[in-house]
Amino acid sequence: MERPVVAAERAVQAAYDAVADTYADFYTATEGEQPEDLAMIDRFCAAVRGPRRVLDAGCGAGRLLPYLAARGCNPAGVDLSAGMIRRARSDHPGFPTAVASLTALPFPDATFDGVFAWYSLIHTPDASLPPIVAELRRVLTPGGVLLVAFQAGEGVRDIGAAFGPYGHDVTLLRHHRSAASMERMLAAEGFVPLDRLERPPVAGEREDQVVLIVEVPAPADLAAPERRIAAAATRGAVGQDGTHG
């Protein structure tokens, strides 16, 4: 019998393979993001140091790779869906992309200075998240920065019906969680907070949207206390049902 986590991954993979072209044609750049969302992405990019190698973990069709690059990052992307990666390579050929599961990233330890998980953990239940968080941390350098975005709330919702008008009959489960529960999960893997946004739904969204920016503690000679002081000073100043993924 197939393990539940593997079966769940295969279901997500099949759904996104089916809708890849529709999704990529509809979301070509930052059409789905609000100004507050983009401000958090900008803060993430500004926080990434070193060679600024960034992994877009769950990049979909690669629509945000150019945005990250325009802010000084050197991005690469992975996605579970071969259909999405096909579109990423077609639409954004200047960026390296690969088909991969977030449970087993094909990179050595400490490869990236930043990991960008923009609504890419939303199809994973809480019980299956810790190994993924650990894997994201594994590929980060000391002082590396992680951004995680997701819909807040409780329970599971099938968002596959959103693709029905475009001729797709798919099941796509989205798992909701609180900002506090995700923060606890990140803290358990040794991440420390840099910034946080939790904003109310707008423009057809149903749930509050959360963006968390955290980092891997760096050695004492690299960790600048003013870095967290500055983040704390701006936290909360940014903000008080999308099918992002």
C-alpha positions in Angstrom: 0.0 0.0 0.0 1.3 3.5 -0.9 2.3 5.6 2.0 -0.3 8.5 2.6 2.3 11.2 2.1 3.4 9.7 -1.2 -0.2 9.3 -2.3 -1.0 12.9 -1.4 2.1 14.2 -3.4 1.0 12.2 -6.4 -2.5 13.7 -6.2 -1.1 17.2 -6.1 1.3 16.4 -8.9 -1.4 15.1 -11.1 -3.7 18.1 -10.4 -1.0 20.6 -11.3 0.1 18.7 -14.3 -3.5 18.9 -15.6 -3.9 22.6 -15.0 -0.3 23.7 -15.7 -1.0 25.6 -18.9 -4.2 27.2 -17.6 -2.5 28.3 -14.5 0.6 29.6 -16.3 -1.5 31.5 -18.8 -3.5 33.1 -16.0 -0.8 33.9 -13.6 2.2 35.2 -15.6 3.9 37.5 -13.1 2.6 39.2 -9.9 -1.1 39.5 -10.8 -2.2 37.6 -7.7 -0.2 39.6 -5.2 -1.2 42.6 -3.2 1.3 45.5 -2.5 1.8 44.2 1.1 2.7 40.8 -0.3 5.3 42.3 -2.7 6.7 44.4 0.1 7.4 41.2 2.1 9.0 39.6 -0.9 11.2 42.7 -1.2 12.1 42.4 2.5 13.0 38.7 2.0 15.3 39.6 -0.9 16.9 42.4 1.1 17.6 40.0 4.0 19.4 37.4 1.8 23.1 37.8 2.0 26.2 36.3 0.4 26.0 35.2 -3.2 22.2 35.5 -2.8 21.5 32.1 -4.2 17.7 31.6 -3.7 15.6 28.4 -4.2 12.1 29.0 -5.3 10.7 25.9 -3.5 7.5 25.1 -5.4 8.1 27.6 -8.2 5.1 26.5 -10.3 5.6 27.9 -13.8 8.4 30.2 -12.6 6.4 33.4 -12.6 8.3 34.9 -9.6 11.8 33.9 -10.7 12.2 37.2 -12.7 10.9 39.2 -9.7 13.5 37.7 -7.4 16.2 38.2 -9.9 15.2 41.8 -10.4 15.9 42.3 -6.7 19.4 41.0 -6.8 18.9 37.4 -6.1 20.2 34.4 -8.1 17.1 32.2 -8.2 16.6 28.6 -9.2 13.3 26.7 -9.0 11.9 23.3 -8.2 8.4 22.0 -8.4 6.7 18.7 -8.0 4.8 19.1 -11.2 6.5 18.2 -14.5 3.9 20.2 -16.3 4.7 23.3 -14.3 8.4 22.9 -14.9 7.8 22.5 -18.6 6.1 25.9 -18.6 8.8 27.4 -16.4 11.5 26.3 -18.9 9.4 27.6 -21.8 8.3 30.9 -20.2 11.5 31.7 -18.2 14.4 29.8 -19.9 17.0 32.0 -18.2 16.5 30.3 -14.8 17.5 26.8 -13.8 14.5 24.7 -12.8 13.9 21.0 -12.0 11.2 18.6 -11.0 11.6 17.7 -7.4 9.8 17.0 -4.2 10.3 19.3 -1.2 10.7 16.2 0.9 14.0 15.3 -0.9 15.6 18.3 -2.6 18.4 17.4 -5.1 21.0 19.8 -3.6 23.8 19.4 -1.1 23.6 20.9 2.4 24.0 24.7 2.7 23.5 25.3 -1.1 21.2 28.4 -0.8 21.3 31.7 1.0 17.5 31.9 0.8 14.6 29.6 0.3 11.3 31.1 -1.0 8.2 29.0 -0.2 5.5 31.1 -1.7 2.2 29.2 -1.0 4.0 25.9 -1.8 3.3 24.2 1.6 -0.5 24.7 1.4 -1.2 21.2 0.0 0.7 19.5 2.8 -1.1 18.5 6.1 0.5 19.6 9.4 1.6 16.1 10.3 3.7 15.9 7.1 5.3 19.4 7.3 8.1 18.9 9.8 10.3 16.8 7.4 9.8 19.4 4.7 10.7 22.3 7.0 13.8 20.3 8.0 14.7 19.8 4.3 14.4 23.5 3.6 16.6 24.2 6.5 19.2 21.6 5.4 19.8 23.4 2.1 20.2 26.8 3.7 23.5 28.3 4.7 24.1 29.6 8.2 22.4 32.9 8.3 20.2 31.8 5.4 16.7 33.2 5.1 13.4 31.4 4.6 10.1 32.9 3.5 6.8 30.9 3.9 3.4 32.2 2.7 0.1 30.5 3.2 -3.6 31.0 3.9 -4.5 31.1 7.6 -7.4 29.3 9.2 -8.4 25.7 10.1 -9.4 22.6 8.2 -9.0 21.4 4.6 -10.7 22.8 1.5 -10.8 21.4 -2.0 -9.9 24.3 -4.3 -10.0 22.2 -7.5 -13.4 23.5 -8.5 -11.7 26.9 -9.3 -10.4 25.2 -12.4 -13.7 23.8 -13.5 -14.7 26.8 -15.7 -11.5 26.2 -17.6 -12.4 22.6 -18.4 -10.5 20.8 -15.6 -12.0 18.3 -13.2 -9.3 18.0 -10.5 -9.2 17.6 -6.8 -6.7 19.8 -5.0 -6.8 19.9 -1.2 -5.5 23.0 0.6 -4.6 22.7 4.3 -5.1 25.8 6.5 -3.1 26.6 9.6 -2.5 29.5 12.0 0.5 31.8 11.9 1.3 30.7 15.4 1.3 27.0 14.6 3.7 27.6 11.7 5.9 29.8 13.8 6.2 27.0 16.3 7.0 24.5 13.6 9.8 26.8 12.3 11.1 27.4 15.7 11.3 23.7 16.3 13.8 23.5 13.4 15.9 26.3 14.8 14.6 29.2 12.8 14.4 32.6 14.4 11.9 35.3 13.3 12.7 38.3 11.1 9.4 39.6 9.9 5.7 38.7 9.8 2.6 39.8 7.8 -0.9 38.7 8.5 -3.5 40.6 6.4 -7.2 40.2 5.8 -8.6 38.7 2.6 -9.1 40.9 -0.4 -9.9 40.6 -4.1 -11.8 37.3 -4.0 -9.7 35.6 -1.2 -11.6 33.9 1.6 -8.9 33.6 4.3 -6.4 35.8 6.0 -3.0 35.6 4.3 0.2 35.1 6.2 3.8 35.7 5.2 6.6 34.7 7.6 10.3 35.5 7.2 12.8 33.6 9.4 16.4 32.8 9.3 18.9 30.1 10.3 21.1 31.5 13.2 24.5 32.4 11.9 27.8 32.1 13.7 28.4 34.9 16.3 30.7 36.8 14.0 28.1 37.0 11.3 25.0 37.6 13.4 24.4 41.3 13.7 21.9 42.2 16.5 20.8 45.3 14.6 19.4 43.0 11.9 16.7 41.7 14.2 16.2 45.0 15.9 15.4 46.6 12.5 13.1 43.7 11.6 11.3 44.0 14.9 10.8 47.7 14.4 9.0 47.2 11.1 7.1 44.0 12.1 3.4 44.7 12.1 3.8 47.9 10.1 3.2 46.1 6.8 -0.3 44.9 7.6 -2.4 44.5 10.5 -9.4 32.5 -1.7 -6.5 32.6 -3.7 -5.2 29.4 -5.3 -1.6 30.4 -4.9 0.7 27.4 -5.2 
